[in-house]
Amino acid sequence: MKRRTFMTTTAAVAVTGMAATTVSAAPAFRGTIKKSLYWGMLPDGPGIAEKFAIIKRAGYAGVEIPTQEKDAEVQEMKDAAEKNGVAIHSIMNSKHWGCPFSSSDSAKVKEGIEGMETSLRNAKTLGCDTVLLVPAVVNAETSYRDAYKRSQEVIRELLPMAAELDVVIAIENVWNKFLLSPIEFASYVDEFESPYLQAYFDCGNIALYGFPQDWIRTLGRRIVKLHIKGFDTKERQFTNILDGTIDWNEVRHALSDIRYTGYMGAELKSGDEAYLTDVSRRMDKIIAGSV
C-alpha cells in the first residue's frame, strides 16, 4: 500500500480492528494498538530464530531491529519472523548518532546518508513501513540553527528514495538538544510537506522536560510509531514501564484522542523471557487503560 493511500485508510483500519492486540471496550478509547519491542531488549544467548520465538511467546506482535549490513542476516531475520508470525515493522537507523546530518564534516554526513540508504533498503526487503531517524545533534560545534537547516537539506535528498520504496522516515525525539517543544516538532515535520516524513514519538524521552500526553495531542496524526519506557522525574532516570512518574492513563487517553493506530514499542534494558513477558503485560494495562 502506498503511503498516501495508507494515510487515508488509517481511520478505517482503526474501526475494523485489524490488529493483534485490541484495546479495551471502554467507550473513551478508539483505535487499535499492537505491542512491539526493540531487538536490543532480547537476551544475548539465543540465535536469531530462537529470539523470534521468544518475541512471540512473550506476547508481542512485532519487533524493531537495528540496521543490518549483511544480506544473509536480513534474510535470516525475514525467515524467522515469517515462521513465528512476528512482524519486523521498523528499522532503527544505526548511524545517526555517530554520523549526524547536522555535522559540518561532509565525510560524516556522507556516511550517515549511506547508513540511511541501507536502512531504507532493509525496510523494503523486510516489509517494514518506517525507518527511525534522529535527525540532528546540537552540541558545542553545531548550532541549533545549523542543525535545523543541515538536517532538513539532507533529509530532502533522501525523501525520493523513501517514496520509491514506500517507507516512511520517522523522526524521533531524543536527548539531542533539538526539537525541544511539540509545536516546533510539528512544524519541522510539516515543512517537508511529504507523507514520507513523520514523527516517531517516545513517551519516556520527553518526560524530563514535558508531558507525553501534551506532545501526543500536539503532534496528532503525524505520529506513525510510538516508543514507551518509564521515567522518574524526581530521580531523573529511566524506569520500567508503569514505574516512575508518567501518567500512563493520560497517555492512553491522548492516544485515543488522536485515534492512534499502530505499534507501541517497548525500548528498555535487555532481559530474559520472563522479564519480557512481564513488560508485555504492563503494556497490556496501558492499552486497556487500566493502570
Backbone as CSV, one residue per row, in Angstrom:
resi,resn,N_x,N_y,N_z,CA_x,CA_y,CA_z,C_x,C_y,C_z
1,MET,0.848,-1.195,0.000,0.000,0.000,0.000,0.882,1.244,0.000
2,LYS,0.685,2.145,-0.925,1.456,3.375,-0.959,1.122,4.253,0.234
3,ARG,2.090,5.089,0.614,1.932,5.890,1.828,0.710,6.787,1.757
4,ARG,0.471,7.401,0.622,-0.682,8.293,0.522,-1.982,7.536,0.748
5,THR,-2.066,6.321,0.184,-3.261,5.505,0.407,-3.364,5.107,1.862
6,PHE,-2.230,4.769,2.455,-2.212,4.369,3.864,-2.751,5.475,4.757
7,MET,-2.348,6.706,4.503,-2.774,7.825,5.346,-4.280,8.013,5.291
8,THR,-4.882,7.742,4.150,-6.326,7.975,4.018,-7.163,6.820,4.542
9,THR,-6.514,5.655,4.768,-7.282,4.499,5.208,-7.035,4.116,6.654
10,THR,-6.170,4.839,7.359,-5.850,4.503,8.741,-7.087,4.488,9.621
11,ALA,-7.947,5.482,9.443,-9.154,5.541,10.272,-10.040,4.328,10.034
12,ALA,-10.101,3.880,8.794,-10.916,2.705,8.501,-10.347,1.461,9.160
13,VAL,-9.024,1.342,9.180,-8.392,0.216,9.845,-8.712,0.232,11.325
14,ALA,-8.692,1.444,11.930,-8.997,1.563,13.353,-10.390,1.040,13.662
15,VAL,-11.328,1.271,12.762,-12.705,0.831,13.001,-12.833,-0.672,12.851
16,THR,-12.182,-1.243,11.836,-12.333,-2.675,11.605,-11.548,-3.506,12.584
17,GLY,-10.533,-2.901,13.250,-9.813,-3.583,14.315,-8.869,-4.653,13.834
18,MET,-8.162,-4.431,12.716,-7.252,-5.438,12.200,-5.911,-5.317,12.895
19,ALA,-5.798,-5.845,14.120,-4.541,-5.795,14.854,-4.483,-6.952,15.809
20,ALA,-3.263,-7.270,16.248,-3.079,-8.434,17.101,-3.565,-8.181,18.515
21,THR,-3.427,-6.956,19.008,-3.848,-6.624,20.359,-4.901,-5.532,20.288
22,THR,-6.087,-5.773,20.796,-7.186,-4.835,20.684,-7.383,-4.091,21.992
23,VAL,-7.688,-2.806,21.907,-7.842,-2.005,23.109,-9.093,-2.397,23.868
24,SER,-9.174,-1.923,25.097,-10.330,-2.188,25.937,-11.598,-1.649,25.294
25,ALA,-12.737,-2.217,25.708,-14.022,-1.772,25.182,-14.474,-0.467,25.815
26,ALA,-13.653,0.120,26.679,-14.018,1.393,27.308,-14.412,2.401,26.242
27,PRO,-15.585,3.040,26.373,-16.102,3.918,25.314,-15.159,5.040,24.903
28,ALA,-14.313,5.504,25.832,-13.453,6.635,25.517,-12.306,6.261,24.591
29,PHE,-12.023,4.963,24.431,-10.865,4.550,23.666,-11.233,4.199,22.236
30,ARG,-10.424,4.708,21.305,-10.639,4.451,19.890,-9.316,3.986,19.282
31,GLY,-9.391,3.181,18.263,-8.190,2.723,17.582,-7.675,1.414,18.143
32,THR,-6.737,0.825,17.438,-6.121,-0.417,17.871,-4.619,-0.224,17.988
33,ILE,-4.025,-0.893,18.958,-2.595,-0.769,19.209,-1.983,-2.156,19.283
34,LYS,-0.840,-2.329,18.613,-0.125,-3.595,18.619,1.167,-3.439,19.416
35,LYS,1.509,-4.473,20.165,2.700,-4.417,21.012,3.955,-4.827,20.239
36,SER,5.026,-4.103,20.534,6.307,-4.373,19.913,7.412,-4.173,20.957
37,LEU,8.609,-4.613,20.619,9.771,-4.331,21.458,10.974,-4.108,20.568
38,TYR,12.014,-3.487,21.157,13.243,-3.252,20.408,14.144,-4.478,20.515
39,TRP,14.814,-4.818,19.440,15.662,-6.002,19.350,16.682,-6.075,20.492
40,GLY,17.207,-4.946,20.916,18.215,-4.907,21.967,17.707,-5.353,23.326
41,MET,16.388,-5.492,23.494,15.832,-5.971,24.754,15.958,-7.488,24.902
42,LEU,16.221,-8.195,23.811,16.271,-9.655,23.839,17.567,-10.147,24.472
43,PRO,17.533,-11.329,25.102,18.754,-11.873,25.726,19.821,-12.167,24.691
44,ASP,21.086,-12.122,25.101,22.206,-12.277,24.174,22.394,-13.702,23.661
45,GLY,22.138,-14.692,24.478,22.494,-16.067,24.157,21.825,-16.686,22.950
46,PRO,20.504,-16.625,22.832,19.807,-17.328,21.740,20.174,-16.789,20.362
47,GLY,20.050,-17.666,19.352,20.250,-17.236,17.976,19.034,-16.489,17.454
48,ILE,19.115,-16.061,16.206,18.051,-15.248,15.616,16.714,-15.981,15.635
49,ALA,16.688,-17.238,15.232,15.426,-17.978,15.171,14.781,-18.085,16.548
50,GLU,15.580,-18.403,17.573,15.032,-18.532,18.922,14.584,-17.179,19.467
51,LYS,15.272,-16.104,19.114,14.861,-14.773,19.572,13.466,-14.428,19.047
52,PHE,13.184,-14.770,17.814,11.847,-14.503,17.285,10.804,-15.379,17.972
53,ALA,11.180,-16.589,18.334,10.251,-17.444,19.079,9.964,-16.851,20.455
54,ILE,10.977,-16.270,21.083,10.789,-15.618,22.384,9.851,-14.427,22.254
55,ILE,10.043,-13.640,21.214,9.171,-12.482,20.988,7.712,-12.912,20.919
56,LYS,7.474,-13.989,20.170,6.103,-14.489,20.006,5.550,-15.004,21.332
57,ARG,6.319,-15.801,22.042,5.841,-16.377,23.303,5.600,-15.307,24.362
58,ALA,6.380,-14.248,24.328,6.239,-13.179,25.323,5.048,-12.271,25.043
59,GLY,4.402,-12.439,23.885,3.156,-11.722,23.633,3.239,-10.499,22.754
60,TYR,4.305,-10.390,21.973,4.473,-9.216,21.109,4.084,-9.547,19.662
61,ALA,3.496,-8.566,18.997,3.121,-8.741,17.595,4.245,-8.357,16.649
62,GLY,5.159,-7.500,17.119,6.200,-7.005,16.229,7.492,-6.708,16.948
63,VAL,8.517,-6.379,16.149,9.833,-6.040,16.679,10.459,-4.970,15.793
64,GLU,11.263,-4.114,16.415,12.056,-3.124,15.691,13.512,-3.563,15.779
65,ILE,14.201,-3.564,14.652,15.583,-4.037,14.634,16.519,-2.910,14.203
66,PRO,17.811,-3.015,14.570,18.778,-2.034,14.068,19.128,-2.315,12.618
67,THR,19.779,-1.382,11.969,20.214,-1.534,10.584,21.068,-2.792,10.431
68,GLN,20.794,-3.553,9.395,21.535,-4.787,9.114,22.414,-4.586,7.879
69,GLU,23.702,-4.811,8.048,24.649,-4.592,6.950,24.800,-5.811,6.050
70,LYS,24.505,-7.010,6.576,24.737,-8.242,5.820,23.428,-8.800,5.273
71,ASP,23.413,-9.073,3.981,22.207,-9.612,3.345,21.778,-10.944,3.959
72,ALA,22.751,-11.754,4.354,22.425,-13.070,4.915,21.650,-12.930,6.218
73,GLU,22.027,-11.951,7.054,21.312,-11.737,8.314,19.925,-11.174,8.067
74,VAL,19.802,-10.324,7.073,18.483,-9.794,6.714,17.554,-10.943,6.326
75,GLN,18.051,-11.851,5.499,17.228,-12.974,5.057,16.902,-13.908,6.213
76,GLU,17.878,-14.138,7.118,17.631,-14.998,8.271,16.556,-14.404,9.170
77,MET,16.610,-13.078,9.378,15.585,-12.415,10.185,14.218,-12.494,9.507
78,LYS,14.198,-12.297,8.210,12.927,-12.348,7.482,12.300,-13.733,7.600
79,ASP,13.101,-14.769,7.424,12.589,-16.139,7.510,12.077,-16.460,8.914
80,ALA,12.833,-16.049,9.940,12.439,-16.332,11.322,11.185,-15.566,11.705
81,ALA,11.072,-14.330,11.223,9.886,-13.525,11.519,8.643,-14.164,10.909
82,GLU,8.740,-14.589,9.651,7.599,-15.209,8.978,7.213,-16.530,9.639
83,LYS,8.197,-17.316,10.035,7.932,-18.605,10.673,7.170,-18.435,11.983
84,ASN,7.492,-17.384,12.734,6.892,-17.185,14.055,5.704,-16.226,14.051
85,GLY,5.368,-15.678,12.903,4.238,-14.759,12.835,4.487,-13.449,13.549
86,VAL,5.733,-12.985,13.493,6.123,-11.715,14.109,6.473,-10.724,13.002
87,ALA,5.956,-9.515,13.083,6.249,-8.503,12.072,7.503,-7.715,12.450
88,ILE,8.432,-7.598,11.515,9.521,-6.622,11.669,8.972,-5.334,11.087
89,HIS,8.557,-4.425,11.959,7.783,-3.267,11.479,8.613,-2.014,11.288
90,SER,9.840,-1.989,11.843,10.622,-0.758,11.769,12.108,-1.072,11.856
91,ILE,12.911,-0.218,11.214,14.369,-0.277,11.306,14.835,0.941,12.102
92,MET,15.653,0.707,13.123,16.265,1.832,13.836,17.618,2.115,13.184
93,ASN,17.724,3.231,12.508,18.960,3.584,11.822,20.127,3.610,12.805
94,SER,21.237,2.996,12.423,22.360,2.831,13.350,23.429,3.918,13.240
95,LYS,23.325,4.812,12.287,24.406,5.778,12.039,24.124,7.189,12.552
96,HIS,22.895,7.457,13.015,22.526,8.862,13.222,23.256,9.549,14.378
97,TRP,23.723,8.805,15.378,24.456,9.454,16.467,25.905,9.741,16.081
98,GLY,26.573,8.765,15.514,27.975,8.951,15.157,28.180,9.785,13.910
99,CYS,27.198,9.765,13.016,27.304,10.490,11.742,26.029,11.297,11.504
100,PRO,25.768,12.306,12.333,24.511,13.057,12.216,24.478,13.940,10.973
101,PHE,23.287,14.147,10.450,23.116,15.000,9.287,23.450,16.464,9.593
102,SER,23.523,16.800,10.867,23.816,18.173,11.271,25.301,18.478,11.310
103,SER,26.145,17.490,11.103,27.591,17.675,11.214,28.129,18.588,10.113
104,SER,29.205,19.315,10.444,29.891,20.132,9.442,30.919,19.319,8.674
105,ASP,31.133,18.075,9.093,32.087,17.174,8.454,31.376,16.426,7.323
106,SER,31.684,16.758,6.096,30.981,16.171,4.950,31.169,14.660,4.870
107,ALA,32.320,14.168,5.331,32.553,12.722,5.306,31.603,12.007,6.262
108,LYS,31.371,12.608,7.434,30.432,12.012,8.384,29.004,12.037,7.839
109,VAL,28.636,13.147,7.224,27.288,13.252,6.658,27.098,12.211,5.559
110,LYS,28.126,12.039,4.720,28.061,11.036,3.651,27.857,9.641,4.235
111,GLU,28.587,9.331,5.307,28.433,8.025,5.951,27.039,7.881,6.561
112,GLY,26.532,8.984,7.112,25.185,8.968,7.659,24.136,8.719,6.595
113,ILE,24.300,9.331,5.424,23.367,9.122,4.312,23.413,7.665,3.857
114,GLU,24.611,7.114,3.748,24.747,5.720,3.334,24.071,4.785,4.344
115,GLY,24.182,5.116,5.628,23.514,4.325,6.650,22.004,4.359,6.512
116,MET,21.465,5.530,6.199,20.020,5.635,6.000,19.575,4.901,4.742
117,GLU,20.374,4.967,3.698,20.027,4.245,2.466,19.991,2.737,2.720
118,THR,20.951,2.245,3.501,20.939,0.821,3.864,19.708,0.496,4.691
119,SER,19.369,1.377,5.633,18.195,1.166,6.478,16.915,1.125,5.656
120,LEU,16.797,2.019,4.697,15.610,2.053,3.844,15.509,0.781,2.996
121,ARG,16.644,0.300,2.484,16.623,-0.946,1.712,16.272,-2.134,2.611
122,ASN,16.818,-2.139,3.857,16.419,-3.164,4.824,14.910,-3.180,4.985
123,ALA,14.356,-1.995,5.170,12.916,-1.880,5.412,12.112,-2.452,4.254
124,LYS,12.517,-2.128,3.038,11.801,-2.629,1.872,11.848,-4.158,1.810
125,THR,13.028,-4.726,2.039,13.189,-6.176,1.975,12.378,-6.888,3.048
126,LEU,12.328,-6.296,4.233,11.688,-6.941,5.378,10.211,-6.579,5.531
127,GLY,9.715,-5.707,4.668,8.305,-5.331,4.752,8.007,-4.314,5.830
128,CYS,9.024,-3.577,6.290,8.807,-2.518,7.293,8.184,-1.296,6.630
129,ASP,7.466,-0.509,7.407,6.926,0.729,6.841,7.603,1.980,7.380
130,THR,8.587,1.828,8.306,9.281,3.006,8.837,10.762,2.721,9.066
131,VAL,11.548,3.793,8.988,12.925,3.806,9.478,13.024,4.941,10.482
132,LEU,13.452,4.611,11.701,13.606,5.621,12.744,14.887,6.407,12.493
133,LEU,14.779,7.746,12.625,15.934,8.618,12.408,16.013,9.693,13.485
134,VAL,17.181,9.823,14.101,17.494,11.010,14.903,18.066,12.020,13.912
135,PRO,17.385,13.129,13.652,17.729,13.960,12.506,18.969,14.836,12.678
136,ALA,19.300,15.174,13.938,20.390,16.119,14.165,20.849,16.041,15.614
137,VAL,22.054,16.547,15.844,22.593,16.648,17.203,23.143,18.058,17.384
138,VAL,22.618,18.760,18.371,23.126,20.088,18.708,24.190,19.932,19.786
139,ASN,25.364,20.529,19.559,26.448,20.471,20.546,27.302,21.727,20.438
140,ALA,28.460,21.723,21.073,29.307,22.917,21.078,29.791,23.280,19.683
141,GLU,29.868,22.290,18.799,30.356,22.542,17.438,29.233,22.843,16.451
142,THR,28.010,22.471,16.790,26.877,22.617,15.857,25.779,23.430,16.503
143,SER,25.483,24.584,15.940,24.429,25.439,16.493,23.055,24.871,16.183
144,TYR,22.072,25.341,16.921,20.693,24.892,16.702,20.251,25.249,15.288
145,ARG,20.550,26.469,14.861,20.140,26.915,13.524,20.759,26.033,12.434
146,ASP,22.063,25.741,12.588,22.721,24.902,11.588,22.161,23.479,11.596
147,ALA,21.886,22.956,12.793,21.323,21.608,12.893,19.993,21.531,12.164
148,TYR,19.175,22.546,12.324,17.855,22.583,11.689,18.005,22.598,10.162
149,LYS,18.819,23.520,9.683,18.967,23.715,8.236,19.646,22.510,7.577
150,ARG,20.760,22.072,8.154,21.512,20.972,7.542,20.707,19.677,7.515
151,SER,20.040,19.367,8.622,19.292,18.104,8.684,18.149,18.087,7.676
152,GLN,17.454,19.202,7.533,16.366,19.231,6.560,16.882,19.088,5.132
153,GLU,18.021,19.697,4.836,18.577,19.591,3.491,18.900,18.134,3.137
154,VAL,19.512,17.416,4.085,19.895,16.029,3.819,18.662,15.130,3.729
155,ILE,17.724,15.341,4.623,16.505,14.510,4.599,15.760,14.692,3.288
156,ARG,15.731,15.918,2.774,15.054,16.142,1.487,15.729,15.352,0.367
157,GLU,17.030,15.144,0.465,17.727,14.338,-0.533,17.299,12.870,-0.468
158,LEU,16.915,12.416,0.732,16.548,11.018,0.935,15.069,10.727,0.650
159,LEU,14.242,11.757,0.654,12.802,11.535,0.511,12.401,10.870,-0.815
160,PRO,13.039,11.176,-1.951,12.666,10.449,-3.171,12.886,8.940,-3.047
161,MET,13.971,8.547,-2.392,14.222,7.123,-2.191,13.172,6.521,-1.263
162,ALA,12.831,7.237,-0.189,11.800,6.763,0.732,10.471,6.581,0.003
163,ALA,10.133,7.540,-0.865,8.878,7.451,-1.614,8.903,6.284,-2.587
164,GLU,10.020,6.084,-3.260,10.132,4.987,-4.224,9.962,3.635,-3.534
165,LEU,10.545,3.502,-2.325,10.465,2.242,-1.583,9.198,2.150,-0.738
166,ASP,8.461,3.244,-0.652,7.233,3.312,0.140,7.522,3.039,1.625
167,VAL,8.547,3.724,2.142,8.956,3.603,3.541,9.030,5.002,4.144
168,VAL,8.425,5.168,5.310,8.398,6.467,5.977,9.664,6.678,6.801
169,ILE,10.267,7.854,6.676,11.339,8.276,7.581,10.659,8.896,8.796
170,ALA,10.859,8.293,9.958,10.155,8.720,11.170,11.142,9.344,12.153
171,ILE,10.955,10.628,12.422,11.851,11.404,13.278,11.529,11.157,14.747
172,GLU,12.556,10.771,15.535,12.318,10.524,16.958,12.836,11.674,17.814
173,ASN,12.113,11.941,18.896,12.542,12.905,19.912,13.468,12.188,20.890
174,VAL,14.696,12.708,21.025,15.692,12.115,21.925,16.420,13.244,22.659
175,TRP,17.370,12.881,23.477,18.136,13.887,24.227,19.284,14.418,23.372
176,ASN,18.933,15.115,22.302,19.926,15.654,21.375,19.898,17.179,21.326
177,LYS,19.196,17.787,22.311,19.102,19.247,22.399,18.483,19.866,21.139
178,PHE,17.526,19.148,20.549,16.936,19.561,19.277,15.447,19.257,19.288
179,LEU,14.657,20.127,18.637,13.196,20.000,18.589,12.645,19.875,20.012
180,LEU,12.792,20.946,20.773,12.549,20.923,22.211,11.131,21.269,22.630
181,SER,10.236,21.491,21.682,8.832,21.702,22.025,7.964,20.942,21.021
182,PRO,6.761,20.555,21.423,5.895,19.831,20.487,5.477,20.678,19.301
183,ILE,5.354,21.974,19.511,4.963,22.862,18.417,6.066,22.925,17.367
184,GLU,7.325,23.018,17.830,8.437,23.056,16.895,8.596,21.718,16.173
185,PHE,8.415,20.636,16.894,8.498,19.305,16.286,7.467,19.180,15.165
186,ALA,6.248,19.609,15.442,5.189,19.543,14.435,5.540,20.399,13.214
187,SER,6.075,21.592,13.446,6.446,22.467,12.336,7.571,21.869,11.501
188,TYR,8.544,21.262,12.170,9.671,20.632,11.481,9.163,19.555,10.520
189,VAL,8.245,18.732,10.995,7.673,17.684,10.157,6.870,18.284,9.011
190,ASP,6.037,19.267,9.313,5.145,19.839,8.299,5.903,20.535,7.178
191,GLU,7.063,21.088,7.485,7.816,21.829,6.477,8.289,20.952,5.318
192,PHE,8.343,19.643,5.512,8.729,18.756,4.421,7.588,18.541,3.426
193,GLU,6.357,18.727,3.884,5.177,18.549,3.030,5.212,17.193,2.317
194,SER,5.558,16.149,3.078,5.658,14.807,2.497,5.073,13.782,3.452
195,PRO,4.268,12.855,2.941,3.771,11.770,3.802,4.869,10.799,4.192
196,TYR,6.046,10.929,3.578,7.154,10.025,3.882,8.093,10.580,4.946
197,LEU,7.716,11.679,5.582,8.457,12.216,6.721,7.447,12.486,7.833
198,GLN,7.520,11.685,8.904,6.563,11.789,10.000,7.289,11.705,11.336
199,ALA,6.546,11.520,12.417,7.105,11.534,13.771,7.086,10.145,14.400
200,TYR,8.169,9.831,15.106,8.273,8.619,15.916,8.383,9.125,17.353
201,PHE,7.282,9.037,18.106,7.254,9.684,19.418,7.662,8.729,20.528
202,ASP,8.543,9.209,21.416,8.999,8.440,22.573,8.494,9.099,23.851
203,CYS,7.599,8.386,24.558,6.988,8.943,25.779,8.006,9.164,26.889
204,GLY,8.928,8.224,27.058,9.896,8.340,28.143,10.928,9.413,27.909
205,ASN,11.346,9.604,26.656,12.379,10.601,26.363,11.921,12.021,26.634
206,ILE,10.622,12.245,26.658,10.107,13.604,26.790,9.784,13.975,28.225
207,ALA,9.748,12.985,29.125,9.202,13.198,30.467,10.016,14.165,31.310
208,LEU,11.312,14.325,31.010,12.149,15.220,31.815,11.772,16.679,31.626
209,TYR,11.289,17.044,30.440,11.000,18.463,30.187,9.654,18.673,29.499
210,GLY,8.740,17.730,29.661,7.403,17.894,29.094,6.497,16.771,29.537
211,PHE,5.266,16.805,29.065,4.277,15.784,29.389,3.913,15.039,28.112
212,PRO,4.119,13.724,28.090,3.888,12.989,26.835,2.487,13.168,26.275
213,GLN,1.475,13.258,27.142,0.111,13.412,26.640,-0.060,14.733,25.883
214,ASP,0.655,15.782,26.316,0.603,17.077,25.634,1.254,16.966,24.259
215,TRP,2.421,16.348,24.211,3.118,16.171,22.932,2.300,15.321,21.970
216,ILE,1.680,14.275,22.480,0.879,13.389,21.622,-0.260,14.166,20.977
217,ARG,-0.966,14.959,21.763,-2.100,15.707,21.204,-1.639,16.778,20.225
218,THR,-0.475,17.375,20.470,0.036,18.407,19.566,0.528,17.802,18.254
219,LEU,1.247,16.704,18.347,1.751,16.052,17.134,0.636,15.356,16.361
220,GLY,-0.343,14.841,17.086,-1.525,14.273,16.454,-1.210,13.186,15.458
221,ARG,-1.811,13.289,14.269,-1.697,12.242,13.256,-0.317,12.180,12.598
222,ARG,0.574,13.076,12.981,1.952,12.989,12.490,2.661,11.773,13.091
223,ILE,2.189,11.290,14.236,2.818,10.159,14.907,2.470,8.867,14.171
224,VAL,3.508,8.204,13.648,3.291,6.933,12.954,3.790,5.741,13.768
225,LYS,4.674,5.986,14.726,5.168,4.931,15.608,5.381,5.510,16.998
226,LEU,5.435,4.597,17.982,5.473,5.020,19.379,6.453,4.154,20.162
227,HIS,7.357,4.807,20.906,8.217,4.121,21.866,7.710,4.424,23.273
228,ILE,7.790,3.428,24.151,7.455,3.701,25.548,8.519,3.115,26.461
229,LYS,8.783,3.844,27.513,9.637,3.433,28.614,9.240,4.285,29.794
230,GLY,9.493,3.830,31.002,9.173,4.637,32.164,10.243,5.679,32.432
231,PHE,9.861,6.711,33.208,10.831,7.719,33.620,10.393,8.305,34.960
232,ASP,11.338,8.473,35.858,11.082,9.066,37.164,11.667,10.471,37.179
233,THR,10.798,11.485,37.162,11.278,12.863,37.085,11.959,13.310,38.371
234,LYS,11.642,12.669,39.490,12.287,13.029,40.754,13.716,12.489,40.802
235,GLU,13.885,11.256,40.378,15.210,10.638,40.359,15.970,10.937,39.075
236,ARG,15.262,11.476,38.074,15.852,11.823,36.779,16.508,10.593,36.133
237,GLN,15.733,9.500,36.050,16.262,8.292,35.439,15.141,7.478,34.809
238,PHE,15.517,6.663,33.818,14.557,5.796,33.153,14.198,4.626,34.061
239,THR,12.983,4.119,33.881,12.490,3.009,34.691,11.753,2.022,33.789
240,ASN,11.320,0.939,34.392,10.445,0.011,33.681,9.111,0.703,33.402
241,ILE,8.378,0.191,32.437,7.046,0.706,32.126,6.146,0.540,33.354
242,LEU,5.356,1.563,33.637,4.441,1.688,34.787,5.140,2.150,36.059
243,ASP,6.478,2.002,36.145,7.206,2.588,37.264,7.519,4.045,36.909
244,GLY,7.963,4.827,37.875,8.276,6.220,37.591,7.071,7.120,37.727
245,THR,7.101,8.265,37.061,6.101,9.314,37.292,5.216,9.622,36.083
246,ILE,5.342,8.911,34.987,4.486,9.152,33.820,3.063,8.703,34.125
247,ASP,2.092,9.544,33.788,0.681,9.198,33.967,0.221,8.430,32.732
248,TRP,0.265,7.095,32.805,0.004,6.273,31.620,-1.458,6.289,31.209
249,ASN,-2.365,6.477,32.146,-3.774,6.595,31.750,-3.993,7.847,30.910
250,GLU,-3.312,8.938,31.271,-3.409,10.168,30.471,-2.790,9.962,29.089
251,VAL,-1.688,9.238,29.053,-1.064,8.922,27.763,-2.037,8.127,26.896
252,ARG,-2.694,7.131,27.505,-3.633,6.298,26.741,-4.810,7.124,26.231
253,HIS,-5.316,8.023,27.040,-6.420,8.873,26.587,-5.973,9.800,25.450
254,ALA,-4.739,10.301,25.530,-4.234,11.153,24.452,-4.126,10.370,23.153
255,LEU,-3.646,9.131,23.233,-3.565,8.286,22.039,-4.948,8.035,21.451
256,SER,-5.921,7.866,22.337,-7.300,7.689,21.876,-7.804,8.956,21.193
257,ASP,-7.472,10.106,21.765,-7.934,11.375,21.198,-7.435,11.580,19.766
258,ILE,-6.203,11.142,19.491,-5.676,11.326,18.133,-5.965,10.115,17.246
259,ARG,-6.704,9.135,17.813,-7.065,7.907,17.092,-5.825,7.170,16.591
260,TYR,-4.842,7.063,17.490,-3.607,6.379,17.108,-3.869,4.898,16.858
261,THR,-3.416,4.429,15.736,-3.500,3.017,15.371,-2.129,2.590,14.884
262,GLY,-1.505,1.657,15.589,-0.183,1.217,15.162,0.565,0.545,16.291
263,TYR,1.879,0.544,16.172,2.715,-0.152,17.141,3.072,0.727,18.326
264,MET,3.019,0.116,19.502,3.555,0.686,20.735,4.768,-0.162,21.090
265,GLY,5.959,0.406,20.975,7.177,-0.374,21.122,7.914,-0.107,22.413
266,ALA,8.116,-1.153,23.217,8.933,-1.021,24.424,10.393,-0.845,24.017
267,GLU,11.084,0.056,24.715,12.513,0.280,24.478,13.183,0.383,25.854
268,LEU,13.597,-0.757,26.373,14.122,-0.859,27.728,15.411,-1.672,27.715
269,LYS,15.949,-1.925,28.903,17.132,-2.771,29.019,16.780,-4.201,28.614
270,SER,17.808,-5.014,28.361,17.583,-6.396,27.958,17.263,-7.269,29.162
271,GLY,16.693,-8.443,28.887,16.363,-9.373,29.948,15.896,-10.697,29.398
272,ASP,15.582,-11.631,30.304,15.170,-12.959,29.873,13.697,-12.984,29.478
273,GLU,13.219,-14.160,29.098,11.843,-14.271,28.603,10.814,-13.887,29.658
274,ALA,11.072,-14.246,30.919,10.126,-13.893,31.984,10.009,-12.379,32.124
275,TYR,11.135,-11.702,32.046,11.142,-10.232,32.110,10.393,-9.633,30.915
276,LEU,10.639,-10.134,29.717,9.967,-9.613,28.519,8.468,-9.861,28.576
277,THR,8.066,-10.990,29.149,6.640,-11.287,29.308,6.003,-10.321,30.294
278,ASP,6.721,-9.989,31.358,6.212,-9.019,32.333,6.046,-7.639,31.695
279,VAL,7.016,-7.232,30.882,6.897,-5.945,30.174,5.681,-5.961,29.264
280,SER,5.468,-7.073,28.575,4.310,-7.207,27.690,3.006,-7.034,28.462
281,ARG,2.917,-7.619,29.638,1.705,-7.498,30.452,1.511,-6.080,30.968
282,ARG,2.591,-5.406,31.263,2.493,-3.994,31.666,1.941,-3.154,30.514
283,MET,2.373,-3.463,29.310,1.864,-2.760,28.135,0.385,-3.021,27.936
284,ASP,-0.056,-4.253,28.216,-1.476,-4.578,28.119,-2.313,-3.647,28.986
285,LYS,-1.806,-3.329,30.186,-2.543,-2.459,31.098,-2.673,-1.045,30.530
286,ILE,-1.623,-0.576,29.897,-1.691,0.752,29.279,-2.693,0.757,28.138
287,ILE,-2.619,-0.258,27.292,-3.524,-0.335,26.137,-4.981,-0.406,26.589
288,ALA,-5.215,-1.144,27.682,-6.581,-1.279,28.186,-7.018,-0.069,29.015
289,GLY,-6.091,0.822,29.339,-6.434,1.973,30.177,-6.749,1.578,31.594
290,SER,-6.066,0.539,32.104,-6.371,0.030,33.442,-5.160,0.089,34.361
291,VAL,-4.335,1.100,34.189,-3.127,1.251,35.018,-3.527,1.609,36.445
